[in-house]
Amino acid sequence: MNILFVIDKIELKYFEFNNLVTNFWLIKELGFKSGVGGNNIFITTNNRLYLKDSKAWAICYETYQKDGNIFYNKEEQDIIIDDFDLVMFRPDPPVDNDYINATYILDFTTTKIINDTKAIRNFNEKLHATMFSEYMPKHIVTASREKIEEFLKENGEIILKPLNKCFGSGVMYLHQGDFNTRSIINTMTNEENSVVMVQKFIPAVKYGDKRVLTLGDSILDECVIKLPTTDDFKFNTHNDNFVKKGVLTDEERQNFTNVAKKLNKLGICMAGLDVVDGKIIEINVTSPCYFIKEINNNFCTNIEKKICSYILSQLKIETEINY
């Protein structure tokens, strides 16, 4: 089969040997490993997608294996996306106009896409987490300084998050009585013009946040805890020193299976739930990191095999339906 990965620009720049990246493991498993391997894997980026004659195309590069690693041929190929059996759409936020326009281009193909780009376009990772508010900390979504100040007074400590960024970028902590309160709120909301997610601060975040991984209607038993750095209240660097083995509670397994089922119905079969003290603080759907290297090391497994087997099973189902 021919499979196209739409990856991030920085990931293309550092494509080889980048085993911290989920796509590295998926491409290696789908394309070159025994079992599910043997497929032709191509890579591209958002800005290399285009329309011609009302059809979606990609300027892409073919990957290959050498000495157990993966590389890509620097010679560009123009391929109509309908000729691919599957598109793995995994560029990182920000979900800006360029990102949204890439999803529009993919509206012009009938090829199976994971995660579905229409679903991604309709699901903001911060805002739409409120679909599962019963599993979240107390929160509001607003641009109003007055409402944020009221929420701060009521809860004492809060977190403010921009809606379209990733990896903790732009996230601010604020406590009642902070001399910078108004300045921080004005900056975050762009003088009350930009809506932000505001959540009650959970002190247990000092012990890290848990990455719970969904796959179809299920959640994976394997998970990791992302630890805050010494100079921040949150995880902000992908380093072995700040990632450790996690364990799901029975309550988390039950609650988040409900989340996985609803997300899957929306067209989001792969997601990463960020969880603190049993509460969802964010749902990653654009390019969720599955921490494959860390999970394999901590659980003595090859979790990429399970993920890729699921991906190919969905492709088989799609083919049978179309047939």
N, C-alpha and C positions, 0 to 999 in steps of 0.2 A: 504493500500500500504506500501511497504518497501522503505524507503528513507535513503540515506547515505549522511552525511555531512562530507566533508574533511575539517578540521579546523586547526588552527595554534597550534603548540606545547604548547605555553604559554597559549593559550585559553583553551586547555585541562587541563592544570595544575590548572587553576582558573575557571573551568567550572561552578560551582554552583553560583548562585546569581549574575552573571556577566551581569547585565542588561544594561551596556554601550555597549555591543557587539551586533551587528546586528543578528548574528546567534542565540543568546539566545532567541530573540523574534520570529524568524522564526521557530525554533525548538518547542518552546512552542505553537505557533499557529498551526503549521502543525500537531503536535503530540497530543496535549492535550486539546486545546480550542474547544468550540462549533463552529459549522459552518463547517469550512474546516478541523477540527481536526480529530483524530481517526486513524492516520497512525502510523506505527512502525518506529521510528527514531533511527538510529545508527550513531555513530561518529567515526572518525579515523583521522589519520594525514598522511602527505606525506610519512614518513619513514615506515609506516605500510602497504603501498601498495606493492604488489608483483605479480610476474608472476609464474604460474605453468601450465605446459602443454599448453602453449600459450594462457592462459586465465588470465585475471586480477582478483586478489583477494585482500581482505582487512582484516587485523587483526583489529577488531572493537569492540565497546562497545555499548550495548543497553541503551537508555535513559529511564527514567521513571519520573513520577510526584509525588510529595509529598508536601502537604500543600501549593499548589499553586506555587511551584517552580519546577525546573527541576534538575535532578541528572543523574548519569550514573552508571550502574553496572560494577564493576571493573573486572569482569570475561571476559577474552578475547574470542571472537568468530571469527573463520575463515570463511568468507562468500565470495563466488564467486560474483563478481560485477554484472554479468549478472542477478543475482537473485533479484537485486534492481530495482525498477521502475524508480528511479531518483537518480542522484548524484548531490549534491550541492557542487561544488568545490570552496572553499573559504579560502585557506591558504594565509597568508600575504607574501609579498616580504621579503627578497631579492629574485629576480628571478634568482637564481644561478643554478648550475648544478643539485643539488638535486631537486630543484623545477621543472626544465625542465624534469628530468628523471621521476618524478611522472606523468607529462602529457604524457610522452611516454607510461607508463604502462597503462594509461587509453585509449590509442589507441586500446587496445585489448579487448574492450567491446562494445556492441551495445546499452548499456543503455543510456538514455537521460542524458546529463550533462549540467548544468547551473553554470557559463558561459562555453560555449564549450571550452574544453582545447586546441584544435588546434587553435582556435581563440585567446585565451590568449597567447599561445606560439608565435603567429605571430604578436602580438600587444604590443609594448612597451609603457608603460603609459606616458612616456615623449616624446619619439621620434615620435611615431605614432600620437600624438596629432597634428602633422604638417599636417595630412590629412585634418585638418580643419583650415588651416593657416589664412583664412580670418577672423576667430573669435579669433585669438591669438594676443598677443603682438608681436612686432618685435623680431625675434629670428634667431639663427643659431645653427646647431648641428655639432660639430667638436672636434678634439683633438689638433688642431694647436694653439700654443701659439700666433703666429703672427696674426692669424685671430681673436682670442679672444681679443687681445690688440687693433686691428683695430675697432672691434665692441664696445669695451669700450670707445675708443676715440670718436667714432661717437655718442654714446648714453649717455655718462657721468656716468650712474649708471646701473649696470647689476646684474643679478642673474645667478649663475652657479649651475647646478643640476646633480648629478650622475644619470645614467639611470635605475638602477635596485633596488633602495631602496624606502622606503615609510615613511610616517608620517614626512616629512621634514628632514629626516636624511641626513646629508652631504651637505645640501643646503647652499650656501655661497653668501653673498652680497659683491659687489666690486664697489668702485667708483674711478673715474679717479684721479690720483695723490696719491692713497693709496701706502704707502711704501712697503706693502706686496704683491703688484700686481703679480709680477713674481712668488713669492713663492706660492701664492694661486692657480694660474693657473697651475703651475707645480704639485702641490699636487692633484688638482682636476682631471687633465688629466693623472696622473701617468707618468709624464715627457713626455707628448705628445703621450702616448700609448693608452689612454682610451678616447673614444668619450664622450662628455658631452652635455647637453642641456644648451644653453646660451640665456637668455631672457632679453629684456629691462626691467629695474625695473619700476614698477608702484607705484608711491607714495601713491595711494589710498589704498594700502595693509595695511596701518596703521589702517584702519577702518575694517579690516578683509577680509577674502575671503569667497565667497558664495558657499555652496555645493548644486549643482543642480543635481537632481536624475532622471535617466532615467529608464523606465520600458517598455520594448518592443519598440514600435514605438513612445512612448509618453514620456513626462517629467511630473513629479509630481508637482502639484501646491505648495505643501509644501516644504520649504527649510530652511536651517539655515545659519547663518553667524558665521564663526569660527574666533575668535578674537586673535590677537597676545598677548603674555604674556608681562609683563613689562620688561623682560630682553631679548626679541627677536623681530625680525621684522615679525615673522610668528607664526601661531597657532602651538603649540607643546605639549599641554597637554589636554587630554579629561576630561574636568571639566566643570560643569554647569556654573561656573563663566566666562567661555570663549566661551560659545555657546549661541547665541540669535536668536530670530525669524527673518527670512528673507522674502523678498517679491520679486517675479520675475517681471521684467519689461516686457512690451509687446514685445519689441525687443528681449529680452533674450528668452522669450517663443517661439517666431517664429524661431530664429536662432538655438536654442538648440534642438528643435523638429527635425530639419533637421539632426542634429548630431545623435540623438537617432535612427532615421530611418536607417541611414547608419551603425551605430554600430550593430543594430539588424540584419541587413542583413549579417553581418560578423559572427554572432553567439554570440554576446555580448548583451544580453537583459537586463542586470543589470549593470549600471555604475554610477560613481559619478564624475561630472564635477566640478573641482575647478575653480572658476571664480572671477576675480578682475576687478572692473570697466567695467563689461560687456565682459571681455576678458578671454578666457579659458587659464589657465596656466598649467593644467594637466588633464588627464582623467584616473580615477581609474577604472580598470577593473578586477583586481585580486580578491580582497575581499572588494569591496566598502562598506564603512560604511554608513548606511542609517539614522543614528542618530535618531533611532526610539523613544527612551525614550524622547529626547528633543523635537522632532516634536509632539509627542502625548501630551506633557505637554503644548506646545506653541499654538497648533492648536486645542486642545480639540478633538482629533481624535484617532483612532486605526489604524494607517497606515499599521501595519503588516497584517491586514486582507486583505487590497487591494493588497499588495505584494504577499501574499500566494495564494489568489484567482487567480492572474495572473499566478503564477508558476504552479498551478494545471491545469489551462486552457491550458497551453502549453503542459503539459503531456497528457492531453486528446486528443489534436490535434495530437500529435506524435503517440498515440495508434491507433487513427482512420486511420492515414496514413499507418501505418504498417499493420493494419487489411485489 
